[in-house]
Amino acid sequence: MLVDADTHVASQKGGKRISCDTLIARMDAYKVSRALIWLYPNQREDEPCDVDAGNAYVYQSCQRHPGRFLPVGWVDPRRYSLPAIRDQLRRMKETYGFRGVKLNGAQNFYDLADDALVLPVIECIAQEGLFLAFHSDEGCNTHPDKVAAIAGRFPDTPVLLVHMGRRACQAAIAAAQAHPRITLIASGMPDLEPVATAVRLLGPHRICWGSDTPFGDISQTLSRFLDVCGALPQADRDALTGGNILAFYEGNPSVR
């Protein structure tokens, strides 16, 4: 079973945005059974991201295509107050049934190391029993070292480190070595060769393939991923291309 661990959907049109129906069509074309989905983020600082509308559309997408999606919520501590985020988290968990929440300091324009802004939100997420997901890259706002620091403060909360740090892959792998509840998503990466290093150092069960659709292409990213992992046993390849993200997601249930 192929499960894509990184996709974005949007109800609006424009740019690279795609609807849940278009995502399903792409998944079906390449025999992808399920996909983890979250909202489509803003691309410019002057383009606000309507988190409430985006999360609602993720939920509606699951209702429209039962059993195909693994929904994850989104919060933006720069735009929303902490009381508003608490309300959003309760809605995500109790109404939508989401099991985790993503923070993206790159596209929402804040620093993960801004403790006054970020830590109260993460504390709320951890208190709700939801897992954390972070956009990660080589930039100063979202470097894997900053995700590692958060994971160290919240050792009982599972973490998805999305994009495996992009050009900071070694830091992402080191973060996962230091914090056993971090799982890496190999998506949106200019070079997938570090996946082989991650498998060697972490084992085959803490890395997941993701396409980053619509920013990436399902067929191309899967082909590149399998090229790197092709020498592994079939059971390990199956884990990397679907089993691991299913196990992570299903092992972190939300309580409605």
C-alpha positions as a Markdown table, in Angstrom:
| # | Residue | x | y | z |
|---|---|---|---|---|
| 1 | Met | 0.0 | 0.0 | 0.0 |
| 2 | Leu | 1.4 | 3.4 | -1.0 |
| 3 | Val | 0.7 | 6.2 | 1.4 |
| 4 | Asp | 1.9 | 9.7 | 0.6 |
| 5 | Ala | 3.0 | 11.5 | 3.8 |
| 6 | Asp | 2.9 | 15.1 | 2.6 |
| 7 | Thr | 0.1 | 16.7 | 0.5 |
| 8 | His | -1.7 | 20.0 | 0.5 |
| 9 | Val | -5.3 | 20.7 | -0.5 |
| 10 | Ala | -7.2 | 24.0 | -1.0 |
| 11 | Ser | -10.8 | 25.0 | -1.7 |
| 12 | Gln | -9.6 | 28.1 | -3.6 |
| 13 | Lys | -8.0 | 28.3 | -7.0 |
| 14 | Gly | -4.8 | 30.0 | -8.1 |
| 15 | Gly | -1.1 | 29.2 | -8.0 |
| 16 | Lys | -0.4 | 25.5 | -7.5 |
| 17 | Arg | -3.5 | 25.0 | -5.4 |
| 18 | Ile | -5.5 | 21.8 | -6.0 |
| 19 | Ser | -8.8 | 20.5 | -4.6 |
| 20 | Cys | -9.2 | 17.2 | -2.8 |
| 21 | Asp | -10.8 | 15.8 | -5.9 |
| 22 | Thr | -7.8 | 16.6 | -8.0 |
| 23 | Leu | -5.5 | 15.1 | -5.4 |
| 24 | Ile | -7.6 | 11.9 | -5.4 |
| 25 | Ala | -7.3 | 11.7 | -9.2 |
| 26 | Arg | -3.5 | 12.0 | -9.0 |
| 27 | Met | -3.4 | 9.4 | -6.2 |
| 28 | Asp | -5.5 | 7.0 | -8.3 |
| 29 | Ala | -3.3 | 7.5 | -11.3 |
| 30 | Tyr | -0.3 | 6.2 | -9.4 |
| 31 | Lys | -2.1 | 3.7 | -7.1 |
| 32 | Val | -1.6 | 5.7 | -4.0 |
| 33 | Ser | -4.1 | 4.3 | -1.5 |
| 34 | Arg | -4.1 | 7.1 | 1.1 |
| 35 | Ala | -2.4 | 10.5 | 1.8 |
| 36 | Leu | -1.7 | 12.7 | 4.7 |
| 37 | Ile | -3.2 | 16.1 | 4.0 |
| 38 | Trp | -3.0 | 19.5 | 5.4 |
| 39 | Leu | -3.9 | 23.0 | 4.2 |
| 40 | Tyr | -2.2 | 24.9 | 1.4 |
| 41 | Pro | -0.1 | 27.6 | 3.0 |
| 42 | Asn | 0.4 | 31.2 | 1.9 |
| 43 | Gln | 3.3 | 31.9 | -0.4 |
| 44 | Arg | 4.0 | 35.6 | 0.6 |
| 45 | Glu | 4.1 | 37.4 | 3.9 |
| 46 | Asp | 1.4 | 39.8 | 2.7 |
| 47 | Glu | -0.9 | 36.9 | 1.7 |
| 48 | Pro | -2.6 | 35.8 | 4.9 |
| 49 | Cys | -3.3 | 32.1 | 5.4 |
| 50 | Asp | -6.9 | 31.5 | 6.6 |
| 51 | Val | -6.2 | 28.6 | 9.0 |
| 52 | Asp | -9.8 | 28.2 | 10.0 |
| 53 | Ala | -11.0 | 27.9 | 6.5 |
| 54 | Gly | -8.1 | 25.6 | 5.5 |
| 55 | Asn | -8.6 | 23.2 | 8.4 |
| 56 | Ala | -12.3 | 23.1 | 7.7 |
| 57 | Tyr | -11.6 | 22.2 | 4.0 |
| 58 | Val | -9.2 | 19.4 | 5.1 |
| 59 | Tyr | -12.1 | 18.0 | 7.3 |
| 60 | Gln | -14.6 | 18.4 | 4.4 |
| 61 | Ser | -12.1 | 16.6 | 2.1 |
| 62 | Cys | -12.2 | 13.6 | 4.5 |
| 63 | Gln | -16.0 | 13.6 | 4.5 |
| 64 | Arg | -16.0 | 13.7 | 0.7 |
| 65 | His | -13.5 | 10.8 | 0.3 |
| 66 | Pro | -13.9 | 8.5 | 3.3 |
| 67 | Gly | -10.9 | 6.4 | 4.1 |
| 68 | Arg | -8.5 | 8.1 | 1.7 |
| 69 | Phe | -6.9 | 10.8 | 3.8 |
| 70 | Leu | -5.0 | 11.2 | 7.1 |
| 71 | Pro | -5.9 | 14.7 | 8.1 |
| 72 | Val | -3.6 | 17.0 | 10.1 |
| 73 | Gly | -4.4 | 20.5 | 11.3 |
| 74 | Trp | -2.5 | 23.7 | 11.1 |
| 75 | Val | -1.9 | 26.6 | 13.5 |
| 76 | Asp | -0.3 | 30.0 | 13.0 |
| 77 | Pro | 0.9 | 31.6 | 16.3 |
| 78 | Arg | 1.9 | 34.8 | 14.5 |
| 79 | Arg | -1.6 | 35.6 | 13.2 |
| 80 | Tyr | -3.9 | 34.1 | 15.9 |
| 81 | Ser | -4.0 | 34.7 | 19.6 |
| 82 | Leu | -3.4 | 31.9 | 22.1 |
| 83 | Pro | -7.1 | 31.8 | 23.1 |
| 84 | Ala | -8.1 | 31.6 | 19.4 |
| 85 | Ile | -5.6 | 28.8 | 18.9 |
| 86 | Arg | -7.0 | 26.9 | 21.9 |
| 87 | Asp | -10.4 | 27.1 | 20.3 |
| 88 | Gln | -9.0 | 25.9 | 17.0 |
| 89 | Leu | -7.2 | 22.9 | 18.7 |
| 90 | Arg | -10.5 | 21.9 | 20.4 |
| 91 | Arg | -12.3 | 22.0 | 17.1 |
| 92 | Met | -9.6 | 20.1 | 15.3 |
| 93 | Lys | -9.6 | 17.4 | 17.9 |
| 94 | Glu | -13.3 | 17.1 | 19.0 |
| 95 | Thr | -15.1 | 18.1 | 15.8 |
| 96 | Tyr | -12.7 | 17.2 | 13.0 |
| 97 | Gly | -11.0 | 14.2 | 14.7 |
| 98 | Phe | -7.5 | 15.4 | 13.7 |
| 99 | Arg | -4.6 | 13.6 | 15.4 |
| 100 | Gly | -1.9 | 16.1 | 14.9 |
| 101 | Val | -1.1 | 19.8 | 14.1 |
| 102 | Lys | 1.5 | 21.3 | 11.8 |
| 103 | Leu | 3.5 | 24.5 | 12.4 |
| 104 | Asn | 5.3 | 26.2 | 9.4 |
| 105 | Gly | 7.5 | 29.0 | 10.4 |
| 106 | Ala | 8.8 | 29.4 | 6.9 |
| 107 | Gln | 5.5 | 30.2 | 5.1 |
| 108 | Asn | 3.8 | 31.8 | 8.1 |
| 109 | Phe | 6.9 | 33.9 | 8.8 |
| 110 | Tyr | 7.9 | 33.2 | 12.4 |
| 111 | Asp | 10.9 | 31.7 | 14.2 |
| 112 | Leu | 10.5 | 28.3 | 15.9 |
| 113 | Ala | 13.0 | 29.4 | 18.5 |
| 114 | Asp | 10.7 | 32.4 | 19.5 |
| 115 | Asp | 9.8 | 30.8 | 22.8 |
| 116 | Ala | 7.4 | 33.5 | 23.9 |
| 117 | Leu | 5.4 | 33.0 | 20.6 |
| 118 | Val | 5.7 | 29.3 | 19.9 |
| 119 | Leu | 6.1 | 27.4 | 23.2 |
| 120 | Pro | 2.7 | 28.3 | 24.7 |
| 121 | Val | 1.1 | 26.9 | 21.5 |
| 122 | Ile | 3.1 | 23.7 | 21.6 |
| 123 | Glu | 2.2 | 23.3 | 25.2 |
| 124 | Cys | -1.5 | 23.5 | 24.3 |
| 125 | Ile | -1.0 | 20.9 | 21.5 |
| 126 | Ala | 0.8 | 18.5 | 23.8 |
| 127 | Gln | -1.9 | 18.9 | 26.5 |
| 128 | Glu | -4.5 | 17.9 | 23.9 |
| 129 | Gly | -2.6 | 14.8 | 23.2 |
| 130 | Leu | -2.0 | 15.7 | 19.5 |
| 131 | Phe | 1.2 | 15.0 | 17.7 |
| 132 | Leu | 3.4 | 17.8 | 16.2 |
| 133 | Ala | 4.5 | 18.3 | 12.6 |
| 134 | Phe | 7.0 | 20.9 | 11.5 |
| 135 | His | 8.1 | 22.2 | 8.2 |
| 136 | Ser | 11.9 | 22.0 | 8.3 |
| 137 | Asp | 14.6 | 23.4 | 6.0 |
| 138 | Glu | 18.0 | 25.1 | 6.1 |
| 139 | Gly | 16.5 | 28.5 | 6.8 |
| 140 | Cys | 17.0 | 30.2 | 10.2 |
| 141 | Asn | 13.2 | 30.0 | 11.1 |
| 142 | Thr | 12.8 | 26.3 | 10.7 |
| 143 | His | 16.2 | 24.6 | 10.9 |
| 144 | Pro | 16.0 | 21.0 | 12.2 |
| 145 | Asp | 18.1 | 22.1 | 15.3 |
| 146 | Lys | 15.2 | 24.1 | 16.4 |
| 147 | Val | 12.8 | 21.2 | 16.0 |
| 148 | Ala | 15.2 | 19.1 | 18.0 |
| 149 | Ala | 15.2 | 21.7 | 20.8 |
| 150 | Ile | 11.4 | 21.6 | 20.9 |
| 151 | Ala | 11.4 | 17.7 | 20.9 |
| 152 | Gly | 13.7 | 17.8 | 23.8 |
| 153 | Arg | 11.3 | 19.9 | 25.8 |
| 154 | Phe | 8.4 | 17.7 | 24.9 |
| 155 | Pro | 9.8 | 14.2 | 24.9 |
| 156 | Asp | 6.5 | 12.4 | 25.2 |
| 157 | Thr | 5.0 | 14.1 | 22.1 |
| 158 | Pro | 5.5 | 12.4 | 18.7 |
| 159 | Val | 7.0 | 14.7 | 16.0 |
| 160 | Leu | 7.0 | 14.6 | 12.2 |
| 161 | Leu | 9.9 | 16.5 | 10.8 |
| 162 | Val | 8.7 | 17.3 | 7.3 |
| 163 | His | 11.1 | 17.7 | 4.3 |
| 164 | Met | 13.9 | 16.1 | 6.4 |
| 165 | Gly | 15.6 | 19.5 | 6.7 |
| 166 | Arg | 15.9 | 19.9 | 2.9 |
| 167 | Arg | 19.5 | 21.0 | 2.5 |
| 168 | Ala | 20.0 | 20.5 | 6.3 |
| 169 | Cys | 19.5 | 16.7 | 6.1 |
| 170 | Gln | 22.3 | 15.8 | 8.4 |
| 171 | Ala | 20.9 | 18.0 | 11.1 |
| 172 | Ala | 17.5 | 16.4 | 10.6 |
| 173 | Ile | 19.0 | 12.9 | 11.0 |
| 174 | Ala | 20.9 | 14.0 | 14.1 |
| 175 | Ala | 17.7 | 15.4 | 15.6 |
| 176 | Ala | 16.0 | 12.0 | 15.0 |
| 177 | Gln | 19.0 | 10.2 | 16.5 |
| 178 | Ala | 18.8 | 12.3 | 19.6 |
| 179 | His | 15.0 | 12.2 | 20.0 |
| 180 | Pro | 13.4 | 8.8 | 19.3 |
| 181 | Arg | 9.9 | 10.2 | 18.9 |
| 182 | Ile | 10.9 | 12.2 | 15.8 |
| 183 | Thr | 9.9 | 10.6 | 12.4 |
| 184 | Leu | 11.3 | 12.1 | 9.2 |
| 185 | Ile | 9.3 | 12.8 | 6.1 |
| 186 | Ala | 11.4 | 12.8 | 3.0 |
| 187 | Ser | 9.5 | 15.3 | 0.8 |
| 188 | Gly | 10.3 | 18.5 | -1.0 |
| 189 | Met | 14.1 | 17.6 | -1.0 |
| 190 | Pro | 16.4 | 18.6 | -3.8 |
| 191 | Asp | 18.5 | 15.5 | -3.1 |
| 192 | Leu | 17.1 | 12.2 | -1.8 |
| 193 | Glu | 20.5 | 10.5 | -1.3 |
| 194 | Pro | 20.5 | 11.3 | 2.5 |
| 195 | Val | 17.5 | 9.0 | 2.9 |
| 196 | Ala | 19.9 | 6.1 | 2.6 |
| 197 | Thr | 22.0 | 7.5 | 5.4 |
| 198 | Ala | 18.9 | 8.0 | 7.5 |
| 199 | Val | 17.8 | 4.4 | 7.0 |
| 200 | Arg | 21.3 | 3.2 | 7.9 |
| 201 | Leu | 21.5 | 5.3 | 11.1 |
| 202 | Leu | 17.8 | 5.1 | 12.2 |
| 203 | Gly | 16.5 | 1.9 | 10.7 |
| 204 | Pro | 13.8 | 1.6 | 8.1 |
| 205 | His | 10.8 | 2.5 | 10.3 |
| 206 | Arg | 11.4 | 6.2 | 11.1 |
| 207 | Ile | 11.4 | 7.6 | 7.5 |
| 208 | Cys | 8.4 | 8.2 | 5.3 |
| 209 | Trp | 8.1 | 9.0 | 1.6 |
| 210 | Gly | 6.1 | 12.1 | 0.7 |
| 211 | Ser | 5.5 | 13.9 | -2.6 |
| 212 | Asp | 4.7 | 17.4 | -1.2 |
| 213 | Thr | 1.9 | 17.6 | -3.8 |
| 214 | Pro | 1.1 | 20.0 | -5.4 |
| 215 | Phe | 4.6 | 21.4 | -5.1 |
| 216 | Gly | 6.0 | 18.0 | -6.1 |
| 217 | Asp | 4.9 | 15.3 | -8.4 |
| 218 | Ile | 3.8 | 11.9 | -7.0 |
| 219 | Ser | 5.3 | 9.8 | -9.8 |
| 220 | Gln | 8.7 | 11.6 | -9.9 |
| 221 | Thr | 9.2 | 11.8 | -6.2 |
| 222 | Leu | 8.2 | 8.1 | -5.7 |
| 223 | Ser | 10.5 | 7.0 | -8.5 |
| 224 | Arg | 13.5 | 9.0 | -7.0 |
| 225 | Phe | 12.7 | 7.7 | -3.5 |
| 226 | Leu | 12.6 | 4.0 | -4.7 |
| 227 | Asp | 15.9 | 4.6 | -6.6 |
| 228 | Val | 17.6 | 5.4 | -3.3 |
| 229 | Cys | 15.9 | 2.6 | -1.4 |
| 230 | Gly | 15.8 | 0.0 | -4.2 |
| 231 | Ala | 18.4 | -2.3 | -2.6 |
| 232 | Leu | 16.4 | -2.7 | 0.6 |
| 233 | Pro | 14.2 | -5.7 | 1.4 |
| 234 | Gln | 10.7 | -5.4 | 0.1 |
| 235 | Ala | 9.3 | -5.2 | 3.6 |
| 236 | Asp | 11.5 | -2.2 | 4.4 |
| 237 | Arg | 10.5 | -0.5 | 1.1 |
| 238 | Asp | 6.8 | -1.1 | 2.0 |
| 239 | Ala | 7.4 | 0.5 | 5.4 |
| 240 | Leu | 9.1 | 3.5 | 3.9 |
| 241 | Thr | 6.4 | 4.1 | 1.2 |
| 242 | Gly | 3.4 | 3.7 | 3.4 |
| 243 | Gly | 3.6 | 1.5 | 6.5 |
| 244 | Asn | 5.6 | 3.9 | 8.6 |
| 245 | Ile | 3.3 | 6.9 | 8.2 |
| 246 | Leu | 0.2 | 4.7 | 8.8 |
| 247 | Ala | 1.8 | 3.3 | 12.0 |
| 248 | Phe | 2.7 | 6.8 | 13.1 |
| 249 | Tyr | -0.7 | 8.3 | 12.4 |
| 250 | Glu | -2.8 | 5.4 | 13.7 |
| 251 | Gly | -0.6 | 5.1 | 16.8 |
| 252 | Asn | -1.6 | 8.7 | 17.8 |
| 253 | Pro | -5.4 | 8.6 | 18.1 |
| 254 | Ser | -7.5 | 11.7 | 18.7 |
| 255 | Val | -10.3 | 11.5 | 21.2 |
| 256 | Arg | -13.6 | 13.0 | 20.0 |
